[in-house]
């Protein structure tokens, strides 16, 4: 409130001061001589014709604005334009594409897309319609079933033909109306064509179904809508839940059958490998046994040949020894006997006593002077040979040949 009062006081003071100044000014003006009035700012362009020129410039600018606004129509790069008179409703059959075009007053373009238009049937947010609900054809294995309920999620791409755009406009009136008509036609064709195939075809021959549907959609759109269907794709196929479960079980069983067949093939390969392995091992064993037998035979022959060479060399050397010493056969036998006795060294030797097996040969009496012959032996003497004690009887050979054999020496010649 105090601020308001202060502001009011200041305003009153200002108003009083302005009044005083005005009164003072009137008094001074009455005293001053009248002067001619002068323009504060001179005109930009000479003379009094400036207003007319400004009016002309404004008129031209307005006319250009009207021409540009009402007589020129732009098109996007991927748009077709069909020229139409907004007053009479008539159209020009000359179709334009992209750019800025002079159409004249009260004329413009009815636009259609020049790129491919996608019509989608699915549960996605950008879809045009929900999936197509229809039924499949009757299963040959169950003709009374009448087919299975099915939902087909698909998409088709449509292209406008430039020369046919006047017919499209005359048939539907606008692009949006033509689009809705194409969606209806494509959905009907998909639903009708699905009834020509059995349920199993939708996961075993889906490419064939898609190609057939594209052909039928293209034929229908061209005949009833003057457009071309260029691409078609089946994105998803949904059967009833019970039928889906039965299909899954059947497919799992078939896959398990295939897996079992492959396992049998694997086992057959493994068994064949084991057979080959056993055969190879048997061949290896046979080869090893034959090699061992051949090795033993070769070693035996080598030992025999070595023994023969050794014995032959001993015989040769003993023959040279006998020849060098001048021994006869009996002396050589005694030499072998003494050699064997020297090497044995086990028992005790008794000289001059007959052995347990030594029996003197019977002596035939021969007359001699004095009742005894010169070549006779006294009955009390034994054969001059060494006799072994009973403990060493087994250490001595019976003959020089046996002694040589027991020592590994060749028999004396």
TIRO-236755 format. One line per field, with one value per residue (C-alpha): y, z, x. Coordinates in Angstrom, 2 decimals. Example, Ala and Ser with C-alpha at 12.3 -4.5 7.8 and 13.67 -1.06 7.14 Angstrom:
y = c(-4.50  -1.06)
z = c(7.80  7.14)
x = c(12.30  13.67)
END
This chain:
y = c(0.00  2.40  1.70  2.45  5.71  6.66  5.88  7.95  10.90  10.70  10.58  13.64  15.59  14.63  15.62  19.05  19.65  18.77  21.22  24.00  23.29  23.28  26.59  28.09  26.79  28.32  31.67  31.49  30.27  33.31  35.58  33.70  34.45  31.70  29.69  27.43  23.76  21.49  17.71  15.88  13.13  13.78  11.20  8.26  8.60  11.99  13.83  13.03  9.75  7.52  6.29  5.09  3.17  1.46  0.44  -1.06  -3.02  -4.39  -5.40  -7.30  -9.09  -10.06  -11.31  -13.44  -14.82  -15.73  -17.38  -19.38  -20.36  -21.27  -22.29  -24.34  -27.78  -29.79  -33.60  -35.77  -37.79  -41.08  -39.83  -39.96  -36.96  -37.03  -33.45  -32.61  -29.52  -28.67  -26.87  -29.29  -32.47  -33.39  -35.05  -34.92  -38.33  -37.06  -38.55  -36.61  -37.82  -35.79  -32.12  -28.72  -28.46  -25.58  -26.66  -23.37  -21.91  -24.13  -27.23  -29.68  -33.23  -36.37  -38.26  -41.98  -43.63  -44.53  -46.98  -50.40  -50.39  -53.07  -54.56  -56.56  -59.03  -59.74  -58.77  -56.22  -52.56  -51.49  -54.12  -53.10  -56.02  -58.95  -62.36  -64.01  -66.56  -69.49  -73.31  -75.67  -78.32  -81.76  -84.18  -87.22  -89.48  -88.03  -86.79  -86.27  -83.66  -80.86  -79.23  -77.44  -73.85  -71.69  -68.10  -66.86  -63.85  -62.57  -59.49  -58.49  -55.65  -53.80  -51.48  -48.91  -48.88  -45.33  -45.80  -47.31  -44.52  -42.74  -46.00  -46.42  -42.92  -43.38  -46.72  -45.73  -41.94  -41.76  -43.68  -44.53  -46.00  -48.05  -49.28  -50.46  -52.25  -53.98  -55.12  -56.65  -58.40  -59.77  -61.12  -62.89  -64.46  -65.72  -67.25  -68.97  -70.24  -71.77  -74.22  -75.81  -77.22  -79.78  -78.89  -80.65  -78.51  -75.41  -76.66  -78.93  -76.93  -73.37  -71.90  -73.49  -72.13  -68.62  -68.70  -69.85  -67.16  -64.46  -65.59  -65.51  -62.11  -60.58  -61.89  -60.51  -57.08  -56.58  -57.57  -55.66  -52.94  -52.21  -52.84  -55.41  -57.65  -58.06  -59.91  -62.12  -63.74  -66.02  -64.82  -67.13  -69.92  -70.66  -73.80  -74.73  -75.47  -79.18  -79.65  -77.80  -80.20  -83.24  -81.88  -81.29  -84.82  -86.32  -84.28  -85.19  -88.88  -88.58  -86.77  -89.41  -92.08  -90.31  -89.98  -93.69  -94.56  -92.45  -94.10  -97.51  -96.40  -95.16  -98.47  -100.36  -98.26  -98.86  -102.62  -102.68  -100.82  -103.42  -106.25  -104.61  -104.06  -107.76  -108.85  -106.60  -107.83  -111.46  -110.71  -108.99  -112.03  -114.41  -112.30  -112.02  -115.80  -116.53  -114.03  -115.57  -119.06  -117.88  -116.11  -119.27  -121.39  -118.91  -118.79  -122.63  -122.92  -120.25  -122.07  -125.37  -123.89  -122.13  -125.40  -127.30  -124.68  -124.71  -128.51  -128.68  -126.11  -128.07  -131.32  -129.56  -128.11  -131.41  -133.18  -130.62  -131.13  -134.93  -134.59  -132.16  -134.28  -137.51  -139.32  -142.39  -143.14  -144.80  -142.05  -139.43  -141.15  -141.20  -137.52  -136.79  -138.91  -137.10  -133.76  -134.58  -135.81  -132.60  -130.46  -132.44  -132.22  -133.61  -137.14  -139.01  -140.99  -144.40  -145.67  -149.40  -150.66  -152.18  -150.38  -151.91  -152.75  -153.63  -157.48  -158.80  -160.86  -164.59  -165.52  -168.52  -170.59  -170.59  -172.85  -171.08  -172.15  -172.19  -172.45  -168.62  -166.80  -163.57  -161.77  -163.06  -160.89  -161.78  -162.59  -159.93  -156.94  -155.11  -153.46  -150.37  -147.82  -145.36  -146.31  -143.74  -143.91  -144.79  -141.11  -140.01  -142.84  -140.71  -137.90  -139.93  -140.99  -144.63  -143.81  -140.92  -140.20  -139.90  -137.71  -135.43  -135.28  -134.43  -131.55  -130.37  -131.58  -133.55  -137.22  -138.13  -139.45)
z = c(0.00  0.81  -2.56  -4.34  -2.51  -3.45  -7.12  -7.13  -5.57  -8.21  -11.01  -9.65  -9.47  -13.06  -14.29  -12.58  -14.08  -17.57  -17.20  -16.21  -19.22  -21.57  -20.26  -20.59  -24.13  -25.26  -23.95  -25.81  -29.03  -28.97  -28.82  -31.58  -35.30  -37.43  -39.46  -42.48  -41.60  -42.80  -43.38  -40.81  -43.28  -47.02  -49.44  -50.49  -54.21  -55.74  -56.23  -55.13  -57.27  -54.49  -53.31  -56.79  -57.23  -53.89  -54.81  -58.10  -56.42  -53.83  -56.53  -58.45  -55.35  -54.47  -57.99  -57.87  -54.53  -55.92  -58.97  -56.89  -54.31  -56.63  -59.90  -58.89  -57.19  -55.90  -55.83  -53.71  -55.54  -54.97  -55.80  -58.88  -59.48  -61.34  -62.21  -61.10  -61.43  -57.98  -59.42  -62.08  -60.68  -64.05  -64.32  -66.79  -67.91  -68.07  -64.93  -63.45  -61.08  -58.61  -58.79  -59.08  -61.79  -63.13  -62.91  -63.21  -60.82  -59.03  -60.08  -58.10  -57.91  -56.57  -55.31  -55.42  -54.16  -56.83  -54.53  -53.39  -50.93  -48.21  -46.98  -43.78  -42.04  -38.53  -34.88  -35.13  -34.33  -37.93  -39.46  -41.63  -40.60  -38.19  -39.47  -42.07  -40.37  -42.59  -42.82  -44.63  -47.09  -45.94  -45.02  -47.39  -44.40  -42.58  -45.20  -42.60  -40.70  -43.13  -42.65  -39.67  -38.51  -39.29  -38.90  -41.56  -40.87  -44.21  -46.17  -49.81  -51.73  -54.33  -57.08  -58.97  -62.74  -64.03  -67.10  -65.00  -62.40  -64.13  -63.97  -60.31  -59.55  -61.49  -59.70  -56.13  -55.99  -53.87  -52.82  -49.37  -50.84  -53.30  -50.47  -48.40  -51.45  -52.07  -48.45  -48.72  -52.00  -50.83  -47.57  -49.45  -51.90  -49.07  -47.23  -50.36  -51.56  -48.16  -48.61  -51.59  -49.36  -46.55  -43.08  -43.61  -46.67  -44.51  -42.99  -45.79  -48.93  -47.63  -50.53  -53.04  -51.14  -51.06  -54.81  -55.56  -53.32  -54.98  -58.39  -57.33  -55.57  -58.60  -60.91  -58.67  -58.08  -61.76  -62.81  -60.12  -59.03  -61.92  -59.65  -59.58  -56.63  -56.78  -53.55  -51.00  -47.81  -45.22  -41.91  -39.50  -39.47  -36.32  -35.91  -33.01  -29.80  -29.68  -33.31  -32.71  -29.84  -31.96  -34.80  -32.38  -31.01  -34.51  -35.61  -32.46  -33.10  -36.72  -35.70  -33.06  -35.71  -37.91  -34.94  -34.18  -37.82  -37.71  -34.44  -36.07  -38.93  -36.46  -34.59  -37.88  -38.68  -35.19  -35.49  -38.93  -37.44  -34.67  -37.24  -39.27  -36.10  -35.10  -38.61  -38.57  -35.10  -36.27  -39.28  -37.02  -34.67  -37.60  -39.00  -35.55  -34.97  -38.39  -37.77  -34.34  -35.85  -38.64  -36.10  -33.95  -37.01  -38.21  -34.72  -34.49  -37.88  -36.87  -33.59  -35.46  -38.01  -35.28  -33.29  -36.39  -37.19  -33.60  -33.44  -36.82  -35.72  -32.47  -34.40  -36.73  -33.89  -31.93  -35.08  -35.41  -31.71  -32.11  -35.16  -33.47  -30.29  -32.25  -30.30  -31.61  -31.06  -27.66  -26.40  -27.56  -25.68  -22.54  -23.08  -23.17  -20.10  -18.11  -19.36  -18.17  -14.79  -14.32  -15.00  -12.87  -9.54  -7.62  -6.36  -5.23  -7.67  -6.75  -9.01  -9.37  -7.97  -10.26  -10.62  -9.56  -13.16  -14.26  -14.52  -15.79  -18.93  -18.54  -19.11  -21.29  -20.08  -22.35  -21.82  -21.15  -19.76  -16.04  -15.86  -16.56  -19.82  -20.40  -21.44  -18.55  -15.76  -12.12  -10.75  -8.09  -10.55  -12.19  -15.56  -15.65  -15.63  -13.11  -11.01  -9.36  -5.86  -5.40  -4.77  -8.03  -10.25  -11.93  -12.76  -15.17  -18.64  -19.67  -22.78  -24.21  -26.63  -23.74  -21.82  -24.80  -25.24  -21.56  -21.85  -25.14  -26.98  -30.20  -30.11  -30.83  -34.30)
x = c(0.00  2.86  4.42  1.17  0.82  4.38  3.76  0.59  2.41  5.15  2.59  0.79  4.03  4.93  1.48  1.78  5.20  3.91  1.02  3.39  5.60  2.64  1.36  4.81  5.12  1.83  2.93  6.20  4.55  2.25  5.23  7.28  6.73  5.12  7.67  6.91  6.44  9.26  9.37  11.32  12.43  12.73  11.22  13.45  12.65  12.16  8.90  5.41  5.24  6.70  3.32  2.33  5.59  5.23  1.71  2.92  5.68  3.26  0.81  3.49  4.64  1.09  0.47  3.59  2.56  -0.86  0.69  3.16  0.59  -2.26  -0.56  2.51  2.31  5.31  5.73  8.02  10.73  8.87  5.39  3.18  0.91  -2.40  -3.47  -7.02  -9.25  -10.61  -13.66  -14.91  -13.28  -11.79  -8.39  -5.54  -4.30  -0.71  0.89  3.82  6.53  8.64  9.61  7.85  5.21  3.04  -0.58  -2.48  -5.01  -7.47  -5.54  -3.38  -2.13  -3.75  -0.67  0.11  3.34  5.89  7.72  6.51  3.61  3.69  0.42  0.96  -1.35  -0.04  -0.30  2.53  1.93  2.61  0.32  -2.63  -4.84  -4.80  -3.62  -5.84  -8.12  -9.07  -8.96  -6.67  -7.74  -8.87  -6.12  -6.11  -5.44  -8.48  -10.97  -13.73  -11.71  -12.56  -9.15  -7.64  -8.24  -5.24  -4.03  -1.60  0.64  1.91  2.95  2.54  4.19  2.12  3.35  1.27  1.64  2.09  -0.11  -2.92  -3.16  -6.09  -8.07  -7.16  -8.37  -11.59  -12.21  -11.37  -11.04  -7.86  -4.78  -6.15  -9.34  -7.28  -5.06  -8.02  -9.42  -6.10  -5.92  -9.38  -8.62  -5.25  -6.75  -9.55  -7.11  -4.85  -7.83  -9.17  -5.80  -4.95  -7.83  -6.05  -3.28  -3.26  -1.87  1.45  2.15  2.48  5.78  7.02  6.05  5.73  7.73  5.35  2.34  3.86  4.56  1.01  -0.50  1.62  0.41  -3.24  -2.91  -1.21  -3.92  -6.71  -5.12  -4.37  -7.86  -9.77  -7.34  -4.93  -1.92  0.88  1.87  5.64  6.54  4.78  6.03  4.44  5.87  4.06  1.46  -0.55  -2.67  -4.92  -3.03  -3.97  -3.01  0.27  1.07  0.29  2.43  5.30  5.08  4.98  7.96  9.90  9.18  10.31  13.46  14.16  13.74  16.26  18.64  18.30  19.03  22.15  23.18  22.75  24.94  27.52  27.47  27.82  30.88  32.28  31.77  33.35  36.30  36.54  36.41  39.14  41.13  40.80  41.76  44.80  45.79  45.46  47.64  50.13  50.15  50.65  53.43  55.06  54.82  56.27  59.05  59.78  59.88  62.14  64.35  64.66  65.40  68.01  69.56  69.59  71.24  73.72  74.50  74.85  77.17  79.15  79.44  80.50  83.13  84.32  84.57  86.24  88.79  89.42  89.90  92.26  94.28  94.38  95.55  98.31  99.15  99.26  101.46  103.78  104.10  104.39  101.62  99.92  96.24  96.66  98.91  96.51  93.70  95.81  96.53  92.81  92.21  94.92  93.58  90.09  91.38  93.35  90.32  87.89  89.79  86.82  87.68  90.75  92.91  94.36  97.08  97.83  94.53  91.89  88.65  85.33  84.54  88.03  88.41  91.71  91.33  91.90  95.47  96.23  99.18  102.14  105.15  108.30  111.63  111.67  107.88  107.26  107.12  108.87  105.65  103.51  102.20  102.19  98.73  99.06  99.39  96.48  96.19  98.39  95.46  94.36  91.36  89.15  87.96  84.28  83.38  84.97  83.84  81.17  83.64  85.74  84.69  85.08  87.04  89.01  86.15  83.66  86.10  86.50  82.73  82.19  84.68  83.27  86.45  86.39  87.21  90.82  91.36)
END
